[in-house]
Amino acid sequence: MRSLGRHAPIALALVLFIGACSGGGDELATQTHELEQRLLAPCCWRQTLGDHESPIATALRAEIRDRLAHREAAASIEDDLVRRYGAKIRAVPEGSDPRWMIGAIAGGAGLLGLVALGWFVRRRRVPRIDPVSSATVFEGEYAERLDDELLAVD
């Protein structure tokens, strides 16, 4: 029992160290994936490094993973690859973020839907008919005929 108390801080430190080391792998994988999606494969300039299967794309993915594992900043890796292959390697031009278009398209579609719904409701609206007394509807010859038919039924 006495030795357990003496080794508890060491065990706690070991558990915290293992947790800290394993958490970094997720961050490294996320950074690697983001960088691979921002860069095009220089062999064809059509697919990103994360999607393309060619020897040069595989080599660049390994280089990116290795450099990020050695704590090099993703921005400096991207800048180095731009220096080597030119600005054409960027899948998205620097400084632009196309994600704003998702909100704009969704907002425009919502607004268009509201306009279409308003138009549809307006077209389907039934005109209001004012109630009319039966005396005004059945006057004259028709009223006399109706009275005769009602008397005949009785």
C-alpha positions as CSV (number, residue, x, y, z in Angstrom):
1,M,0.0,0.0,0.0
2,R,2.8,2.3,0.8
3,S,4.6,1.7,-2.6
4,L,1.3,2.5,-4.4
5,G,1.2,6.0,-2.9
6,R,4.8,6.6,-3.9
7,H,4.3,5.6,-7.5
8,A,0.9,7.3,-8.1
9,P,2.4,10.7,-9.2
10,I,4.7,8.8,-11.7
11,A,1.7,6.9,-13.1
12,L,-0.4,10.1,-13.3
13,A,2.4,11.9,-15.2
14,L,2.8,8.9,-17.5
15,V,-1.0,8.9,-18.3
16,L,-0.9,12.7,-18.9
17,F,2.1,12.4,-21.2
18,I,0.5,9.6,-23.3
19,G,-2.7,11.6,-23.6
20,A,-0.8,14.7,-24.7
21,C,1.2,12.7,-27.3
22,S,-1.9,11.0,-28.7
23,G,-3.8,14.3,-29.0
24,G,-1.2,15.7,-31.3
25,G,-1.7,13.0,-33.9
26,D,-5.2,14.2,-34.6
27,E,-4.0,17.8,-35.0
28,L,-1.2,16.6,-37.3
29,A,-3.6,14.6,-39.4
30,T,-5.9,17.6,-39.6
31,Q,-3.1,20.0,-40.7
32,T,-1.8,17.5,-43.2
33,H,-5.3,16.9,-44.7
34,E,-6.0,20.7,-44.9
35,L,-2.6,21.4,-46.6
36,E,-3.1,18.5,-49.1
37,Q,-6.5,19.8,-50.0
38,R,-5.1,23.4,-50.6
39,L,-2.4,22.2,-53.1
40,L,-2.7,20.7,-56.6
41,A,-0.7,17.8,-57.8
42,P,2.0,19.4,-60.0
43,C,1.9,16.5,-62.5
44,C,-1.5,17.3,-63.9
45,W,-2.8,20.4,-62.1
46,R,-6.3,18.9,-61.9
47,Q,-6.6,17.1,-58.6
48,T,-5.4,18.1,-55.1
49,L,-2.5,16.3,-53.5
50,G,-5.0,14.6,-51.1
51,D,-6.9,13.0,-54.0
52,H,-4.3,12.4,-56.7
53,E,-2.4,9.1,-57.0
54,S,0.9,9.6,-58.8
55,P,4.5,9.2,-57.7
56,I,5.1,12.9,-57.3
57,A,1.9,13.4,-55.3
58,T,2.8,10.6,-53.0
59,A,6.2,12.0,-52.5
60,L,4.8,15.5,-51.7
61,R,2.3,14.0,-49.3
62,A,5.1,12.2,-47.4
63,E,7.2,15.4,-47.4
64,I,4.3,17.4,-46.0
65,R,3.7,14.8,-43.3
66,D,7.3,14.7,-42.4
67,R,7.7,18.5,-42.2
68,L,4.6,18.9,-40.2
69,A,5.8,16.2,-37.8
70,H,9.0,18.2,-37.3
71,R,6.8,21.1,-36.2
72,E,7.3,23.2,-39.3
73,A,4.4,25.7,-39.9
74,A,1.9,24.7,-42.6
75,A,2.2,28.2,-44.1
76,S,6.0,27.9,-44.6
77,I,5.6,24.5,-46.2
78,E,3.0,25.9,-48.6
79,D,5.2,28.9,-49.4
80,D,8.1,26.6,-50.1
81,L,6.1,24.5,-52.5
82,V,4.8,27.7,-54.2
83,R,8.4,28.8,-54.7
84,R,9.3,25.4,-56.2
85,Y,6.3,24.9,-58.4
86,G,4.8,28.3,-58.8
87,A,1.5,29.9,-57.7
88,K,-0.3,27.4,-59.9
89,I,0.1,24.8,-57.2
90,R,-2.5,26.5,-55.0
91,A,-6.0,25.0,-55.5
92,V,-7.5,28.2,-54.3
93,P,-5.8,31.6,-54.9
94,E,-4.2,33.1,-51.8
95,G,-6.4,35.4,-49.9
96,S,-9.7,34.1,-51.3
97,D,-12.1,31.9,-49.4
98,P,-14.9,30.3,-51.5
99,R,-16.9,29.2,-48.5
100,W,-18.8,32.5,-48.3
101,M,-20.5,31.3,-51.5
102,I,-22.3,28.5,-49.7
103,G,-24.1,31.0,-47.5
104,A,-24.9,33.3,-50.4
105,I,-26.3,30.5,-52.5
106,A,-28.4,29.1,-49.5
107,G,-29.7,32.6,-48.8
108,G,-30.5,33.3,-52.4
109,A,-32.3,29.9,-52.7
110,G,-34.3,30.7,-49.5
111,L,-35.3,34.1,-50.7
112,L,-36.3,32.7,-54.1
113,G,-38.4,30.0,-52.3
114,L,-40.2,32.7,-50.2
115,V,-41.0,34.7,-53.3
116,A,-42.3,31.6,-55.1
117,L,-44.4,30.7,-52.1
118,G,-45.9,34.2,-51.9
119,W,-46.7,34.1,-55.6
120,F,-48.3,30.7,-55.3
121,V,-50.4,31.7,-52.3
122,R,-51.5,34.9,-54.0
123,R,-52.6,33.0,-57.1
124,R,-54.5,30.4,-55.1
125,R,-56.4,32.8,-52.9
126,V,-60.1,32.3,-53.3
127,P,-62.0,35.6,-53.8
128,R,-64.2,36.5,-50.9
129,I,-67.9,36.4,-51.6
130,D,-70.2,38.6,-49.6
131,P,-73.2,36.9,-48.1
132,V,-76.4,37.8,-49.9
133,S,-79.8,37.5,-48.5
134,S,-82.1,34.9,-50.1
135,A,-84.7,37.5,-50.8
136,T,-82.4,39.3,-53.3
137,V,-81.4,36.0,-55.0
138,F,-84.9,34.8,-55.5
139,E,-87.0,37.6,-56.8
140,G,-89.6,37.9,-59.5
141,E,-90.5,34.9,-61.6
142,Y,-88.1,32.6,-60.0
143,A,-89.4,33.3,-56.5
144,E,-93.0,32.6,-57.6
145,R,-91.9,29.3,-59.2
146,L,-90.0,28.3,-56.1
147,D,-92.9,29.0,-53.9
148,D,-95.2,27.0,-56.2
149,E,-92.8,24.0,-56.2
150,L,-92.5,24.2,-52.4
151,L,-96.3,24.2,-52.0
152,A,-96.6,21.3,-54.3
153,V,-94.1,19.3,-52.2
154,D,-96.1,19.9,-49.0
